[in-house]
Amino acid sequence: MAKLNIEDLKKIKDRVLKENTPRDGFSRVKVTVHMGTCGVASGANKVMDSLMNEIKESGVSDIMVTTSGCMGLCSREPLVTVEVLNQEPIKYEYVDSDMMKQIFKKHILEGEILTPFVLARGNETVL
């Protein structure tokens, strides 16, 4: 196998970002509940249940829900990332069931970012 160079890695990164972000005609919003061991221990399962209940009750069908492992910020768990089409991702920290309901209603449905709960905005990049 040939060695990868910087250009190869950039192409891989661009492809993965393109494949894993919301796109027109598919999902308007992608919600990631971070469910590593630390997230689950902090209540991520309850957060996921709350999100799924809100989606079911609202009847919306343009939301992609996914999970990921630990982000390395165990002390801030449970973490949830909301990616709205054509907007920067928002990472929420210390999310519980009630907060997930607020995030769903305000951010996902109405477009209002709940600033007091935000850990970070945008994607992480390595230079």
Sequence and secondary structure as in RCSB ss.txt:
>XXXX:A:sequence
MAKLNIEDLKKIKDRVLKENTPRDGFSRVKVTVHMGTCGVASGANKVMDSLMNEIKESGVSDIMVTTSGCMGLCS
REPLVTVEVLNQEPIKYEYVDSDMMKQIFKKHILEGEILTPFVLARGNETVL
>XXXX:A:secstr
     HHHHHHHHHHHHHHTS  TTS SEEEEEE SHHHHHHTHHHHHHHHHHHHHHHT   EEEEEE   S GG
G S EEEEETTS  EEE S  HHHHHHIIIIIIIT    GGGEEEES     
